[in-house]
């Protein structure tokens, strides 16, 4: 069943190519609410693994990656993300262009759910932040935005009466540790899909290099 709504009529008529810190925070809170809502829900009828750059669906892009080291490591990066104990549904294409904003307040709604599937929430978070922050801004601001996301995730889980209990601490620890892996996974895709763009993503390259160093 599909439930459709005109988001412009619902008050989300603004679009952004750049957004303010309050608007970024609103998007991260939306993602936290989405991930909390579907935590532990199996992706029945959806992509088994969400995100449009998932390795199994992108063999052509992988074959075009120049670095043999990256090509060899791709499966290990994918396996590490796939082995997470705590899983939710992910939006799968949570870039800035897929959020609609309220013009009068930092409230958002999302569109384009064609890549929803199983995964760890930080895949959406890393992709979203990479879509709205420059590499220099990522260096300075990602830690604070991750804190904001996890604060919002804890609040959403509490509000929903989550039975995680002390496991909520384990969930946050696991997902925080997977942030570089999620970023590296997307950077791997960029290297095969848009090498010229990937060359400008210095923060993503730094995350990929750090992950590759652990796999040597």
C-alpha positions as CSV (number, residue, x, y, z in Angstrom):
1,X,0.0,0.0,0.0
2,X,1.2,3.5,-0.9
3,X,0.2,6.6,1.1
4,X,1.0,9.7,-0.9
5,X,1.0,13.3,0.4
6,X,1.7,16.6,-1.3
7,X,4.6,17.9,0.9
8,X,4.3,21.4,-0.5
9,X,0.7,21.5,0.7
10,X,1.8,20.0,4.0
11,X,4.1,22.9,4.7
12,X,7.4,21.5,3.3
13,X,7.7,23.7,0.2
14,X,11.3,24.8,0.5
15,X,14.3,23.1,-1.2
16,X,17.9,23.6,-0.4
17,X,21.2,23.4,-2.2
18,X,23.0,24.6,1.0
19,X,21.5,24.5,4.4
20,X,22.1,26.1,7.8
21,X,23.2,24.3,10.9
22,X,19.6,24.2,12.3
23,X,18.4,22.7,9.0
24,X,21.2,20.1,9.1
25,X,20.2,19.3,12.7
26,X,16.6,18.9,11.6
27,X,17.6,16.4,8.9
28,X,19.7,14.4,11.4
29,X,16.8,14.3,13.8
30,X,14.5,13.0,11.0
31,X,17.0,10.3,10.3
32,X,17.3,9.4,14.0
33,X,13.5,9.1,14.2
34,X,13.4,6.9,11.1
35,X,16.1,4.6,12.3
36,X,14.6,4.4,15.8
37,X,11.2,3.6,14.3
38,X,12.5,0.7,12.3
39,X,15.3,-0.6,14.6
40,X,15.3,-4.4,14.4
41,X,12.6,-4.5,11.7
42,X,13.5,-7.0,8.9
43,X,13.5,-5.6,5.4
44,X,10.7,-7.8,4.2
45,X,9.6,-6.7,0.7
46,X,12.5,-4.2,0.6
47,X,16.1,-4.3,-0.4
48,X,17.9,-6.8,1.8
49,X,20.7,-4.2,2.0
50,X,19.7,-0.6,1.6
51,X,21.6,2.3,-0.1
52,X,21.9,2.8,-3.8
53,X,25.7,2.3,-3.8
54,X,25.5,-1.2,-2.1
55,X,28.5,-3.2,-3.4
56,X,26.5,-6.2,-4.7
57,X,24.5,-3.9,-7.0
58,X,27.6,-1.9,-8.3
59,X,30.0,-4.4,-9.9
60,X,30.6,-2.1,-12.9
61,X,31.6,0.8,-10.7
62,X,33.9,-1.5,-8.7
63,X,35.6,-2.7,-11.8
64,X,36.4,0.9,-12.8
65,X,38.2,1.7,-9.5
66,X,41.8,2.3,-10.3
67,X,43.2,1.2,-6.9
68,X,43.7,-2.5,-6.7
69,X,43.9,-2.1,-2.9
70,X,40.4,-0.6,-2.8
71,X,39.0,-3.2,-5.1
72,X,40.4,-6.0,-2.9
73,X,39.1,-4.3,0.3
74,X,35.6,-3.6,-1.0
75,X,34.1,-6.9,0.1
76,X,35.7,-6.7,3.5
77,X,34.2,-3.2,4.0
78,X,30.8,-4.4,2.9
79,X,31.1,-7.4,5.2
80,X,32.0,-5.3,8.2
81,X,28.9,-3.1,7.7
82,X,26.7,-6.2,7.1
83,X,27.9,-7.9,10.2
84,X,26.5,-5.3,12.6
85,X,24.6,-6.6,15.5
86,X,22.1,-3.7,15.5
87,X,20.3,-3.1,12.3
88,X,17.5,-0.9,11.1
89,X,16.0,0.2,7.9
90,X,18.0,2.9,6.1
91,X,16.6,5.5,3.7
92,X,19.3,4.7,1.2
93,X,19.5,8.0,-0.6
94,X,19.5,10.5,2.2
95,X,21.2,13.4,0.4
96,X,20.2,17.0,0.9
97,X,18.3,17.2,-2.3
98,X,15.9,14.5,-1.0
99,X,14.8,16.6,2.0
100,X,11.9,19.2,1.9
101,X,12.0,22.0,4.3
102,X,9.5,24.2,6.1
103,X,10.3,27.8,5.2
104,X,9.3,29.1,8.6
105,X,11.0,26.6,11.0
106,X,13.8,24.0,10.8
107,X,11.4,21.1,10.1
108,X,11.8,18.6,7.3
109,X,10.2,15.8,5.4
110,X,12.0,13.3,3.1
111,X,11.3,11.9,-0.4
112,X,12.7,9.2,-2.7
113,X,12.4,6.0,-0.8
114,X,13.3,3.6,-3.6
115,X,16.5,2.4,-1.9
116,X,15.1,1.7,1.6
117,X,16.5,-1.6,3.0
118,X,18.4,-3.1,5.9
119,X,21.5,-1.5,7.3
120,X,23.1,0.6,10.0
121,X,21.8,4.1,10.4
122,X,25.2,5.7,10.1
123,X,25.2,4.8,6.4
124,X,22.5,7.4,5.9
125,X,24.2,9.9,8.3
126,X,27.6,9.7,6.5
127,X,26.0,10.1,3.1
128,X,23.8,13.0,4.3
129,X,26.7,14.9,5.8
130,X,28.9,14.3,2.8
131,X,26.1,15.9,0.7
132,X,25.8,19.1,2.6
133,X,29.3,19.8,4.0
134,X,32.5,20.6,2.3
135,X,35.6,18.4,3.2
136,X,36.9,21.2,5.4
137,X,33.5,21.6,7.1
138,X,33.4,17.8,7.6
139,X,36.8,17.9,9.4
140,X,35.5,20.6,11.8
141,X,31.8,19.7,12.2
142,X,31.2,16.0,11.7
143,X,32.0,15.1,15.4
144,X,29.5,17.5,16.7
145,X,26.8,16.4,14.2
146,X,27.4,12.8,15.1
147,X,26.8,13.7,18.8
148,X,23.6,15.4,17.8
149,X,22.4,12.4,15.8
150,X,23.1,10.0,18.6
151,X,21.5,12.3,21.2
152,X,18.4,12.3,18.9
153,X,18.5,8.6,18.4
154,X,18.6,7.9,22.2
155,X,15.7,10.3,22.7
156,X,13.7,8.7,20.0
157,X,14.3,5.2,21.3
158,X,13.3,6.3,24.8
159,X,10.2,8.0,23.5
160,X,9.2,4.9,21.7
161,X,9.7,2.7,24.8
162,X,12.6,0.8,23.3
163,X,13.4,-2.4,25.2
164,X,17.1,-2.0,24.4
165,X,18.0,-1.0,28.0
166,X,21.7,-1.1,28.4
167,X,22.0,-2.4,24.9
168,X,21.4,1.2,23.7
169,X,24.9,2.0,24.8
170,X,26.2,-1.0,22.8
171,X,24.2,0.2,19.8
172,X,25.8,3.6,19.9
173,X,29.3,2.2,20.4
174,X,28.8,-0.1,17.4
175,X,27.4,2.5,15.1
176,X,29.9,5.1,16.0
177,X,32.7,2.7,15.2
178,X,31.1,2.0,11.9
179,X,31.0,5.7,10.7
180,X,34.4,5.5,9.0
181,X,33.4,2.2,7.3
182,X,30.2,3.7,6.1
183,X,32.0,6.7,4.7
184,X,34.7,4.5,3.2
185,X,32.0,2.4,1.5
186,X,30.5,5.4,-0.2
187,X,34.0,6.7,-1.2
188,X,34.7,3.3,-2.8
189,X,31.6,3.8,-4.9
190,X,32.5,7.3,-5.9
191,X,35.9,6.2,-7.1
192,X,34.3,4.0,-9.7
193,X,31.2,6.1,-10.4
194,X,32.6,9.6,-10.5
195,X,36.4,9.7,-10.1
196,X,36.7,13.4,-10.7
197,X,34.2,14.1,-7.9
198,X,35.8,11.5,-5.6
199,X,39.1,13.3,-6.0
200,X,37.6,16.4,-4.3
201,X,36.2,14.4,-1.4
202,X,39.3,14.7,0.8
203,X,37.4,13.8,4.0
204,X,36.0,10.7,2.4
205,X,39.4,9.7,1.1
206,X,40.8,10.1,4.6
207,X,38.1,7.8,6.0
208,X,38.8,5.2,3.3
209,X,42.5,5.4,3.9
210,X,42.0,4.8,7.6
211,X,39.8,1.8,7.0
212,X,42.2,0.4,4.4
213,X,45.0,0.7,7.0
214,X,43.2,-1.6,9.4
215,X,42.7,-4.2,6.6
216,X,46.4,-4.5,5.7
